[in-house]
Amino acid sequence: MQRWEALGSDFEALDVQMLAISPDTVDETARLRRKVRSLRLLADPELEVIDAFGVRHPNGIAATPGPRGIRRPLAIPTTFLIDAGGSVRWIDQAEDYRVRSDASRVLGAIRPLLTRT
């Protein structure tokens, strides 16, 4: 999350709003929200949004203890660029659920998409 924070002003200059969707509970997300200011965070513990975008990991189960028990489903780390009209313009999806998109890579990919006329 720190790398996203570091480039937050770059995304803001492009008028890009960042939203992170997590299978965490509302309470877990609220704790993270206090640490991360440049991202809007959405708790999706029932995976409704994650399923709507088709990014539930088919075999991914978190094996860390938490308030919901030791096992819970995971999302595939995916970055979407969605324009103001709701069209998906770019997708970056990890093959390894432990790997997240690098903010500078995302920024480099979206700049040309946003500056096209």
For each residue, the residues with C-beta under 8 A, 3 or more apart:
1: 4 5 32 35 36 39
2: 5 6
3: 6 7 102 103 104
4: 1 7 8 18 36 38 39 103
5: 1 2 8 36 37 38 39
6: 2 3 103
7: 3 4 10 11 38 103 104 107
8: 4 5 11 12 18 37 38 39
9: 12 13
10: 7 13 14 107
11: 7 8 14 16 17 18 38 107
12: 8 9 15 16 38
13: 9 10
14: 10 11 110 111 114
15: 12
16: 11 12 81 110 114
17: 11 40
18: 4 8 11 38 39 40
19: 39 40 41 42
20: 36 39 40 41 42
21: 42 44 49 50 75
22: 28 29 32 41 42 43 44 75
23: 44 45 47 50 62 72 73 74 75
24: 28 29 32 43 45
25: 28 29 43 45 67 68
26: 29 30 43 45
27: 30 31 67
28: 22 24 25 31 32 43 66 67
29: 22 24 25 26 32 33 41 42 43
30: 26 27 33 34 43
31: 27 28 34 35
32: 1 22 24 28 29 35 36 41
33: 29 30 36 41
34: 30 31
35: 1 31 32
36: 1 4 5 20 32 33 39 41
37: 5 8
38: 4 5 7 8 11 12 18
39: 1 4 5 8 18 19 20 36
40: 17 18 19 20
41: 19 20 22 29 32 33 36
42: 19 20 21 22 29 49
43: 22 24 25 26 28 29 30
44: 21 22 23 47 48 49 50 75
45: 23 24 25 26 68
46:
47: 23 44 50 51 56 73 75
48: 44 51 52
49: 21 42 44 52 53
50: 21 23 44 47 53 55 56 75
51: 47 48 54 56
52: 48 49
53: 49 50 78 80
54: 51
55: 50 75 76 78 93
56: 47 50 51 60 73 74 75 76
57: 60 73 74 75 76 97
58:
59:
60: 56 57 73 74 75 76 97
61: 71 72 73 74
62: 23 66 71 72 73 74
63: 70 71
64: 70
65: 69 70
66: 28 62 69 70 72
67: 25 27 28
68: 25 45 72
69: 65 66 72
70: 63 64 65 66
71: 61 62 63
72: 23 61 62 66 68 69
73: 23 47 56 57 60 61 62
74: 23 56 57 60 61 62 97
75: 21 22 23 44 47 50 55 56 57 60 78
76: 55 56 57 60 93 94 97
77: 93 94 97 99 100 101
78: 53 55 75 91 92 93 94 101
79: 90 91 92 93 101 106
80: 53 88 90 91
81: 16 88 89 90 91 106 109 110 113
82: 86 87 88 89
83: 86 87 89
84:
85:
86: 82 83
87: 82 83
88: 80 81 82 91
89: 81 82 83 110 113
90: 79 80 81 109 110 113
91: 78 79 80 81 88
92: 78 79 101 105 106 109
93: 55 76 77 78 79
94: 76 77 78 97 99 100 101
95: 99
96: 99
97: 57 60 74 76 77 94
98:
99: 77 94 95 96
100: 77 94
101: 77 78 79 92 94 105 106
102: 3 105 106
103: 3 4 6 7 106 107
104: 3 7 107 108
105: 92 101 102 108 109
106: 79 81 92 101 102 103 109 110
107: 7 10 11 103 104 110 111
108: 104 105 111
109: 81 90 92 105 106 112 113
110: 14 16 81 89 90 106 107 113 114
111: 14 107 108 114 115
112: 109 115 116
113: 81 89 90 109 110 116
114: 14 16 110 111
115: 111 112
116: 112 113
117:
